[in-house]
Amino acid sequence: MDLRGGRPLRVVVDAGNGMAGHTVPHVLGEDLPVEVIPLYFELDGTFPNHEANPLDPANVVDLQKAVLEHSADAGLAFDGDADRCFVIDERGEVVSASTITALVADREIARAVAAGTPASEVAVVHNLISSRSVPETILAAGARPVRTRVGHSYIKAEMAQHNAIFGGEHSGHYYFRDFWFADTGMLAGMHVLAALAASSEPLSALLAQYDKYEASGEINSGVADVSETLARVTDWAAEAGLEVENSDGLIVDSAPGATVWWASARPSNTEPFVRLNVEAADTATMEQVRDEILQVIRMGTVSS
């Protein structure tokens, strides 16, 4: 990943007092046209500034403010061991992990093809609650999307089985074949910076092609009986004449000819929770479907 031929960038990096505070200065060194504005680079396992978990919106507030204050091109937030990376665009907006997955997939496919591998032989893995823009991007590049259930053990197994060049999850984990099929936030962040450096557009415009749907985000509901709750969702879908797939919980798709949407309702592996994700072609449809399914789920809610 060589940034030396691109335009200069100003990037705010929030290391969360974790390992990125040690690694980022070595990766984005003085010989690159990247001005790094550091936040919380001091290694401190007590995490005095905020929890080192950028999946929680509360933990990227400082980064969002800093991106705007410094008129930065982008912001990168790493978790404690720096295997996850979250991206903030120049407007201070959080970029979804699915959008980053689609971008990196596009670039990794292009890299494999440039090295002589036919696109049809390139596989990319994504989990089942990734945005539909991810498999659409992979297919548009001529490659093969492989969908798997949520969890790093599943995605690593599928990557090995299909010799996939790349894999991405909604949680900000990004896996690379050239990194022993393991996850690294640094390589994903470098992909974003390399794409941005090679473009004359701001990051939000560059990523717009990969961000085509409205998403609810993951909504957790504590329920008295997970199996009974999922059965109610199945009944709701059946009454509406909708297709239901049993895959790590339930996946429900919109009816043919209707505004495109899909929903995933799946059980937590560790708690009596049902996790709902809804995505649609427009905000109104997403909100309507989200609210209908939540009403069904929370008929048996004990906490949320």
C-alpha positions in Angstrom: 0.0 0.0 0.0 2.0 3.0 -1.3 0.7 6.5 -0.6 3.8 8.3 -1.9 2.3 9.0 -5.4 -1.0 10.5 -4.1 -2.1 13.9 -3.0 -1.2 15.0 0.5 -3.7 14.1 3.2 -4.5 15.3 6.7 -5.8 12.5 8.9 -6.8 12.5 12.5 -6.1 9.1 14.2 -7.7 8.1 17.5 -5.7 5.3 18.9 -7.8 5.0 22.1 -4.7 4.6 24.2 -4.3 1.2 22.5 -1.8 -0.4 20.2 -2.4 1.9 17.3 -0.5 4.5 19.3 2.5 2.3 18.8 2.0 1.1 15.3 0.6 4.2 13.4 3.7 6.3 13.8 5.7 3.5 12.2 3.3 2.9 9.3 2.4 6.5 8.5 6.0 7.8 8.9 7.7 11.0 7.8 8.4 9.8 4.2 4.6 9.7 3.4 2.6 12.8 2.3 0.2 12.2 5.3 -0.1 14.6 8.2 -1.2 12.7 11.2 -3.0 14.5 14.0 -2.8 12.1 16.9 -5.5 11.5 19.6 -4.7 9.4 22.6 -1.5 7.7 21.3 -0.2 7.1 24.9 -0.3 3.4 25.7 -2.5 3.1 28.7 -4.5 0.0 29.5 -6.8 1.9 31.9 -8.1 3.7 28.8 -8.5 7.1 30.6 -10.1 9.0 27.7 -12.8 6.6 26.4 -13.3 2.9 26.0 -11.2 1.5 23.1 -14.3 0.3 21.2 -15.1 2.5 18.2 -18.2 0.5 17.5 -19.9 2.5 20.2 -20.8 6.0 18.8 -19.9 7.6 22.1 -16.3 6.6 21.7 -15.8 8.4 18.3 -17.2 11.8 19.4 -13.7 13.2 20.1 -12.5 12.0 16.7 -15.5 13.5 14.9 -14.9 16.9 16.5 -11.2 16.8 15.7 -11.8 16.0 12.1 -13.9 19.1 11.8 -11.7 21.3 13.9 -8.6 20.5 11.8 -10.4 20.4 8.4 -9.0 16.9 8.0 -9.6 14.7 5.0 -10.5 11.7 7.2 -10.4 10.2 10.6 -9.4 6.7 11.7 -10.4 5.1 15.0 -8.8 1.9 16.2 -9.8 -0.4 19.0 -7.5 -1.6 21.8 -5.5 -4.1 19.8 -5.9 -2.3 16.5 -7.5 -5.2 14.7 -10.6 -3.1 14.0 -10.7 0.3 12.2 -13.6 2.7 11.9 -13.6 5.6 9.5 -14.9 9.2 9.8 -15.4 11.3 6.6 -14.5 14.9 6.1 -17.9 16.0 7.3 -17.4 14.3 10.7 -19.8 11.5 9.8 -19.2 7.8 10.7 -18.8 5.6 7.6 -20.4 2.2 7.9 -18.2 -0.8 8.0 -20.2 -2.2 5.0 -19.2 0.8 3.0 -15.5 0.2 3.8 -15.9 -3.5 3.1 -17.3 -2.7 -0.4 -14.4 -0.2 -1.1 -11.7 -2.6 0.0 -13.3 -5.5 -1.8 -13.3 -3.4 -5.0 -9.6 -2.6 -4.6 -8.5 -6.1 -3.6 -10.4 -7.6 -6.6 -8.7 -5.1 -8.9 -5.3 -5.9 -7.4 -5.8 -9.7 -7.9 -6.9 -9.2 -11.5 -3.9 -6.9 -12.2 -1.7 -9.7 -10.9 -3.2 -12.2 -13.4 -6.1 -13.9 -11.6 -9.4 -13.9 -13.5 -12.0 -12.0 -11.7 -14.3 -15.0 -11.8 -11.8 -16.9 -9.6 -11.6 -14.2 -6.9 -13.8 -14.7 -3.8 -14.7 -12.2 -1.1 -16.4 -13.1 2.1 -18.9 -10.9 4.0 -21.3 -11.7 6.8 -25.0 -11.9 6.4 -25.8 -8.5 8.0 -23.5 -6.6 5.7 -25.2 -4.1 3.4 -26.5 -5.5 0.1 -24.1 -3.0 -1.5 -21.2 -5.4 -0.6 -22.2 -8.4 -2.7 -23.5 -6.1 -5.4 -20.1 -4.4 -5.6 -18.3 -7.8 -5.7 -20.6 -9.1 -8.5 -20.2 -5.9 -10.4 -16.4 -6.5 -10.4 -16.9 -9.9 -11.8 -15.9 -11.7 -8.6 -17.7 -14.1 -6.3 -19.3 -13.0 -3.0 -19.4 -15.6 -0.2 -21.9 -15.0 2.6 -21.3 -16.3 6.1 -22.9 -16.1 9.5 -21.7 -13.5 12.0 -18.5 -14.2 13.9 -14.7 -14.2 13.1 -14.4 -18.0 13.4 -17.0 -18.4 10.6 -15.6 -15.8 8.3 -12.0 -17.2 8.7 -13.2 -20.7 7.9 -15.0 -19.5 4.8 -12.0 -17.5 3.7 -9.7 -20.5 4.0 -12.2 -22.8 2.3 -12.7 -20.5 -0.7 -9.1 -19.0 -0.7 -10.9 -15.6 -0.5 -8.7 -12.6 -1.0 -10.6 -10.5 1.5 -13.4 -10.6 4.1 -15.3 -7.9 5.9 -17.7 -7.7 8.9 -20.2 -5.1 10.1 -18.2 -4.8 13.3 -15.2 -3.2 11.7 -13.1 -6.4 11.3 -11.3 -6.7 7.9 -9.5 -9.9 6.9 -6.9 -10.3 4.3 -5.5 -13.4 2.6 -2.1 -11.8 2.4 -2.3 -11.3 6.2 -2.7 -15.0 6.9 -6.5 -14.7 6.6 -6.4 -12.6 9.8 -8.0 -9.3 10.6 -6.0 -6.0 10.6 -7.5 -2.5 11.0 -4.3 -1.0 9.7 -4.5 -2.5 6.2 -8.2 -1.5 5.9 -7.3 2.1 7.0 -4.4 2.2 4.5 -6.8 1.1 1.7 -9.1 4.0 2.6 -6.2 6.5 2.6 -4.7 5.1 -0.7 -8.1 5.4 -2.4 -8.5 8.9 -1.1 -5.0 10.0 -2.0 -5.6 8.8 -5.6 -8.8 10.8 -5.9 -9.6 14.5 -6.2 -12.9 14.0 -4.4 -13.6 14.3 -0.7 -14.0 11.0 1.1 -17.8 11.3 1.3 -18.1 11.6 -2.5 -15.6 8.8 -3.1 -17.6 6.4 -1.0 -21.1 7.4 -2.2 -21.1 4.6 -4.8 -20.8 2.0 -2.0 -23.4 3.6 0.3 -26.7 3.1 -1.5 -29.1 2.0 1.2 -30.6 3.2 4.4 -29.8 1.0 7.4 -31.3 0.8 10.9 -28.1 -0.3 12.6 -28.2 -3.2 15.0 -31.1 -3.0 17.5 -31.0 -5.3 20.5 -34.1 -6.4 22.4 -34.0 -8.5 25.5 -36.7 -11.2 25.2 -38.2 -13.8 27.5 -37.9 -16.6 24.9 -35.7 -16.3 21.8 -37.1 -19.2 19.9 -40.7 -18.0 20.5 -39.8 -14.5 19.4 -38.2 -15.7 16.1 -41.3 -17.9 15.5 -43.5 -14.8 15.8 -41.3 -13.0 13.3 -41.6 -16.0 10.9 -45.4 -15.9 11.3 -45.5 -12.2 10.6 -43.5 -12.7 7.4 -45.7 -15.6 6.3 -48.9 -13.7 6.8 -47.4 -10.9 4.6 -46.4 -13.4 2.0 -42.7 -12.7 2.4 -39.8 -15.1 1.8 -38.0 -16.2 5.0 -34.5 -17.7 5.1 -33.3 -19.6 8.2 -29.7 -18.6 8.4 -28.1 -17.5 11.7 -31.6 -16.5 12.8 -34.0 -15.2 10.1 -33.6 -13.2 7.0 -36.7 -11.7 5.5 -36.8 -10.1 2.0 -39.2 -7.7 0.5 -41.9 -8.9 -1.9 -41.1 -8.9 -5.6 -42.0 -5.6 -7.2 -42.1 -3.7 -3.8 -39.5 -1.2 -2.6 -36.4 -3.2 -1.9 -35.7 -4.0 1.8 -34.3 -6.9 3.8 -34.2 -7.6 7.6 -32.2 -10.0 9.8 -33.4 -11.1 13.2 -30.9 -13.3 14.9 -30.2 -14.5 18.5 -27.3 -13.4 20.5 -24.8 -16.2 21.2 -24.3 -15.2 24.8 -27.4 -13.3 26.0 -31.3 -13.6 25.7 -31.3 -10.9 23.1 -32.7 -10.8 19.5 -30.6 -8.5 17.2 -32.5 -6.8 14.4 -30.9 -5.2 11.3 -33.0 -3.6 8.6 -31.9 -2.1 5.3 -34.0 -0.5 2.6 -33.8 1.6 -0.6 -35.2 4.6 1.3 -35.5 5.9 4.8 -39.3 5.7 5.0 -39.4 2.0 4.0 -36.5 1.2 6.4 -38.3 2.9 9.3 -41.7 1.3 8.6 -40.2 -2.3 8.3 -38.0 -1.7 11.4 -40.9 -0.5 13.5 -43.2 -3.4 12.4 -40.7 -6.1 13.2 -39.7 -4.4 16.5 -43.3 -4.5 17.5 -43.5 -8.2 16.8 -40.2 -8.9 18.6 -41.0 -6.8 21.7 -44.3 -8.5 22.4 -42.1 -10.7 24.6 -39.5 -8.1 25.6 -38.0 -8.1 29.1 -35.5 -5.3 28.5 -33.9 -3.4 25.6 
